[in-house]
């Protein structure tokens, strides 16, 4: 009788432990990322994409370059695939890995693997020299990324249309607004130390001028500071241009 009671107590304890472990993971929000893989660009034609798998097992693939799936795709992975990933990450002791494995080869793409163990999310990145356990995790995630039956959610063309252009400074060119009464030709002569040249007047009705200078004589930021302190100028700012945002 005592033997049966002891056995029953052990079973109850194991079930309680199992339920506790399961709930600690299930407490993660259904939309939270459990597994992820990011592959960066290289000097060649390396596949560049982002793969994320959330707590519910829904996978999202964002193809950026050199892949047959450009754009954003989605699908539900199977329970077996999810359990296989979970088992592999747990057995690898993923949380003990350093966040980066350093490499001396700049040409190789960086691979960043992410995992949420129920308590915290961690990413580990590296290139060629990584432990076998990490390479195996990457292989499992790549296998899902390369699998079929993905549904297109947003095409690359649609993504490009929603991206706002990035505004960047042209540090070799400055737009200035002289105070009324300032003779622009005389002012340029006074800036001879920096080889200031007048490129053009921005518009006939605006008191704005585009100038350039010798960037070898002074840094862009130092030159702009001098202009902003100039009593003959109302304002000064770098010229700008727009370009497509890079990932």
Secondary structure, DSSP 8 states (H G I E B T S, - for coil): -HHHHHHHHHHHHHHHHHHHHHHHHHTS-TTSEEEEEEE---SS---EEEEEEETTSEEEEEEEESSS--EEEEEE--HHHHHHHHHHHHHTTGGGS-SEE--S-TTS--EEEEEE-SS-EEEEEESS---HHHHHHHHHHHHHHT-S--EEEEEHHHHHHHS--EEEEEEEEEEEEE-TT--HHHHHHHTGGGT-EEEEES-TTS--EEEE--TTTS-HHHHHHHHHH-TTEEEEEEEEEEE----
